């Protein structure tokens, strides 16, 4: 018996596993694990089995949440989460943006570093509108993404890679996290209806990434 969403689940699992293998792990789909809305993937590291990952499909949100609870090695979660976020992404796009937000003395700022072919093109920063402020630095980061997308629309840039350090920036946009606030629901709707293809890349904050640090500096200037 073939389930209605089996092909969708298989495609996402295969994209994920291709990146997992590039990262030094191995994995395979468990054929008899398909259910109407889920499939199970077995993952190993250096031939040592480390557990299962459950991939779900939500037709209502057209999203693919993922569950790591059946992994034996919790230290692998961060790397595998990055593999999942990167599935299907190209090696690079012509345009890239680093975004960040900052909250200082009850003021919220945003920062954007815009890069074309690995060279700095623009930097933007400033104070965010009132509706973004109650979420502090997260509101700043959401606003920064919105500014990038609006710029893409204006300049007819069809796709861009956006680097961010708070996971919700991607998860709300893709429907993997519920948008319980008006701010996040408006943000998710705007991104989904923007017509711009976004490749999401999470970076660890304050980890020495040059452009991420620069976006942080700009966001602090915006808040100040």
C-alpha positions as CSV (number, residue, x, y, z in Angstrom):
1,X,0.0,0.0,0.0
2,X,1.4,3.4,-1.0
3,X,0.5,6.4,1.1
4,X,-0.7,9.7,-0.5
5,X,2.3,11.7,0.7
6,X,4.9,8.9,0.5
7,X,6.6,10.5,-2.6
8,X,6.9,13.9,-0.9
9,X,8.4,12.3,2.2
10,X,10.8,10.2,0.2
11,X,12.0,13.2,-1.8
12,X,12.7,15.3,1.4
13,X,14.4,12.3,3.1
14,X,16.7,11.7,0.1
15,X,17.8,15.4,-0.1
16,X,18.5,15.3,3.7
17,X,20.5,12.0,3.4
18,X,22.6,13.4,0.6
19,X,23.8,16.2,2.8
20,X,24.2,13.8,5.8
21,X,26.6,11.7,3.8
22,X,28.6,14.8,2.7
23,X,29.0,15.5,6.4
24,X,30.6,12.1,7.2
25,X,27.6,10.3,8.4
26,X,25.5,7.6,6.6
27,X,21.8,7.0,6.6
28,X,18.9,5.2,4.9
29,X,15.2,5.3,4.7
30,X,13.4,2.5,6.6
31,X,11.1,1.2,3.8
32,X,8.4,-0.2,6.1
33,X,8.3,2.9,8.2
34,X,6.1,5.0,5.9
35,X,2.9,6.2,7.3
36,X,0.4,8.6,5.9
37,X,2.3,11.7,7.3
38,X,5.7,10.3,8.3
39,X,8.8,8.3,7.5
40,X,11.7,7.1,9.6
41,X,15.4,7.4,8.7
42,X,18.2,5.5,10.3
43,X,21.5,7.4,10.8
44,X,25.0,6.0,11.6
45,X,28.3,7.7,12.3
46,X,31.5,5.9,11.3
47,X,29.4,2.7,10.9
48,X,28.1,3.0,14.5
49,X,24.3,3.2,14.5
50,X,23.2,6.4,16.4
51,X,19.4,6.2,16.1
52,X,16.4,7.2,14.1
53,X,15.0,10.5,12.8
54,X,11.3,10.9,12.1
55,X,10.3,13.2,9.2
56,X,6.7,14.4,9.1
57,X,4.6,16.2,6.5
58,X,1.9,18.7,7.3
59,X,-0.3,19.2,4.3
60,X,-2.1,22.2,5.9
61,X,1.2,24.1,6.3
62,X,3.1,22.3,3.5
63,X,5.9,21.9,5.9
64,X,8.2,19.0,7.0
65,X,8.8,19.0,10.8
66,X,11.5,16.7,12.0
67,X,11.9,14.8,15.3
68,X,15.3,13.8,16.8
69,X,14.0,12.1,20.0
70,X,15.0,8.6,18.8
71,X,18.7,9.6,18.4
72,X,21.0,7.8,20.9
73,X,23.7,10.5,20.6
74,X,22.4,13.9,21.5
75,X,25.7,15.5,20.4
76,X,24.8,14.9,16.8
77,X,21.5,16.9,16.9
78,X,23.0,20.3,16.0
79,X,24.9,19.0,13.0
80,X,21.9,16.9,11.7
81,X,19.6,19.9,12.2
82,X,21.9,22.0,10.0
83,X,21.9,19.2,7.4
84,X,18.1,19.2,7.5
85,X,17.9,23.0,7.1
86,X,20.4,22.9,4.1
87,X,18.6,20.1,2.2
88,X,18.1,21.1,-1.4
89,X,20.1,24.3,-1.1
90,X,22.6,25.1,-3.8
91,X,26.3,25.5,-2.9
92,X,25.9,29.2,-3.2
93,X,23.8,31.9,-4.8
94,X,24.9,35.1,-6.4
95,X,23.4,37.2,-3.6
96,X,23.7,36.5,0.1
97,X,22.6,38.5,3.2
98,X,23.5,38.3,6.8
99,X,20.9,39.6,9.2
100,X,20.7,40.3,12.9
101,X,18.7,42.2,15.6
102,X,19.7,43.9,18.8
103,X,17.9,45.1,21.9
104,X,19.6,47.9,23.9
105,X,18.0,50.2,26.5
106,X,14.4,49.3,25.3
107,X,15.4,50.1,21.7
108,X,15.5,47.5,18.9
109,X,17.8,47.8,15.9
110,X,18.4,45.7,12.8
111,X,21.5,45.1,10.7
112,X,21.9,43.7,7.2
113,X,25.1,42.9,5.3
114,X,24.4,42.3,1.6
115,X,27.0,40.4,-0.4
116,X,27.3,39.7,-4.2
117,X,29.6,37.0,-5.4
118,X,31.4,37.0,-2.0
119,X,32.0,40.8,-2.1
120,X,30.3,43.4,0.1
121,X,27.7,45.4,-1.8
122,X,25.6,47.2,0.9
123,X,25.1,47.6,4.6
124,X,21.9,48.7,6.2
125,X,20.9,49.4,9.8
126,X,18.3,51.3,11.8
127,X,15.6,51.3,14.4
128,X,12.7,49.0,13.8
129,X,9.0,50.0,13.6
130,X,6.9,49.8,16.8
131,X,5.2,46.5,15.9
132,X,8.5,44.7,15.9
133,X,9.8,46.0,19.2
134,X,8.0,43.8,21.7
135,X,9.9,40.8,20.5
136,X,13.2,42.6,21.2
137,X,16.2,41.4,19.2
138,X,14.1,38.7,17.4
139,X,11.9,41.4,16.1
140,X,15.0,43.2,14.8
141,X,16.0,40.0,13.0
142,X,12.6,39.5,11.5
143,X,12.6,43.1,10.3
144,X,16.0,42.7,8.8
145,X,14.9,39.7,6.7
146,X,11.8,41.7,5.6
147,X,14.1,44.5,4.4
148,X,16.2,42.1,2.4
149,X,13.2,40.5,0.7
150,X,11.7,43.9,-0.1
151,X,15.0,44.9,-1.7
152,X,15.0,41.7,-3.7
153,X,11.5,42.5,-5.0
154,X,12.5,46.0,-5.9
155,X,15.7,45.0,-7.7
156,X,14.2,41.9,-9.4
157,X,16.5,39.5,-7.6
158,X,14.7,36.1,-7.8
159,X,16.7,34.2,-5.1
160,X,19.0,34.9,-2.2
161,X,20.8,33.0,0.6
162,X,20.0,34.5,4.1
163,X,22.2,33.7,7.0
164,X,20.7,34.1,10.5
165,X,21.4,33.0,14.0
166,X,17.9,32.5,15.5
167,X,16.2,29.4,14.3
168,X,12.7,30.9,14.3
169,X,13.6,33.2,11.4
170,X,13.5,30.1,9.2
171,X,11.0,27.9,11.0
172,X,8.2,30.5,11.1
173,X,8.7,31.3,7.4
174,X,8.6,27.6,6.4
175,X,5.7,26.7,8.6
176,X,7.7,24.3,10.8
177,X,6.9,26.5,13.9
178,X,3.5,27.7,14.7
179,X,3.0,31.5,14.4
180,X,1.1,32.3,17.6
181,X,1.7,36.0,17.5
182,X,0.5,38.6,14.9
183,X,4.1,39.6,14.3
184,X,5.3,36.1,13.4
185,X,2.1,35.3,11.4
186,X,2.4,38.5,9.3
187,X,6.1,37.8,8.8
188,X,5.5,34.2,7.6
189,X,2.7,35.3,5.3
190,X,4.9,38.1,3.8
191,X,7.8,35.7,3.1
192,X,5.6,33.0,1.6
193,X,3.9,35.5,-0.7
194,X,7.0,37.4,-1.6
195,X,7.9,35.6,-4.8
196,X,11.5,35.4,-3.7
197,X,13.2,32.0,-3.3
198,X,15.1,32.0,0.0
199,X,17.9,29.6,0.9
200,X,18.1,29.6,4.7
201,X,21.5,29.1,6.4
202,X,21.8,29.1,10.2
203,X,25.0,30.3,11.7
204,X,26.1,30.2,15.4
205,X,26.0,33.6,17.0
206,X,29.2,35.1,18.3
207,X,31.2,32.2,16.7
208,X,33.7,34.3,14.8
209,X,31.8,34.4,11.5
210,X,33.0,37.8,10.1
211,X,29.8,38.8,8.3
212,X,27.6,37.6,11.1
213,X,29.6,39.7,13.5
214,X,29.3,42.7,11.2
215,X,25.5,42.3,11.1
216,X,25.5,42.2,14.9
217,X,27.5,45.4,15.0
218,X,25.1,47.1,12.6
219,X,22.1,46.0,14.6
220,X,23.6,47.5,17.8
221,X,24.2,50.8,15.9
222,X,20.5,50.7,14.8
223,X,19.4,50.1,18.4
224,X,21.6,52.9,19.7
